[in-house]
């Protein structure tokens, strides 16, 4: 009886680790893809800007970086809400 309980506990631990690892892997892949696509789009827009302005793109404004950071925090909050149970 005790052995069965220990086996079920270790089995639950393995399942817990398994789905957590899958989520980390999915998040890493999605983050990598989003980062590469974002960098590509930024570079393409900066290159167009550089062509218009004599070879050098305009620097990114501090306000734009702050807005982008706040948007990223909002996205992370929404992702966190996905893991919570639905309110009835």
N, C-alpha and C positions, 0 to 999 in steps of 0.2 A: 504494500500500500504506500509506504513512504517512498519507495523507489519510483513508483508511478507518478507521484506528486512531483518529485524532483525532475523526472523526465518531461512532464508537461510544463513545468516552469522553464526549463532550459529550452524547450521547443518554442514557447511563447517569446522568450528572449531572442531566439534566432529569428523568428518571424518579425519581431519588432525591429531588429537591426536590419533585416532584409528590406523592409519597406522604407525605412529611413534612408538606407544607402541608395535605394532606387530614386527617392526624391532628391537626394543630393546630386546624384548623377544627372537626373533630368534638369535640375536647376543649373548645374554647371554647363551642360550642353546648350540650354536655352540662353544663358547669359553670354556664353562664348559667341553663339550665332548673332545675338542682338548686338554685342559689342563690335564684331567684325562688320556687320551691316551698317551700324551707326558710324564707324570710322570711315567706311567706304563712302557713305553719303556725305559726311562732313568734308572729306578730302575732295570729292567731286565738286561740291559747292565752293570750297576754298580755291580750287584750281580755276574755276570759272571767274571768281572774284579777282584772282591774281592776274588772269589774262586781261581783265578790264582795267586794272589799276597798275599796270606796268611791271608785272612779275612778282608782286608780293601781296598776299591776301591781307585784308584788314584784321587787326587783332580782335580776339573775342572780348567782348565787354564784360565787366564784372557782374553787372546786373543780369546778363544772359546766363552766366554760370550759376548765379544764385537761383534764378528761376528754374534752371535745369535741375539743380540739386533738390529743390522743393518738389518738383514733379517726380523725381526719382523716389523721394521719401513717401509721397502719396501712393506711388505704385507699390512700394514695399508694404505699405499698410494694407492695401487691397489684397495683396498676396497673403498676408497674415490672416485676414478675415476669411479667406477660403478654407482655412483649417479649423475654424470654429464652427460649432453646431448652429443650425438655423434657429432663429428665434421664432416662437409661435405666438 
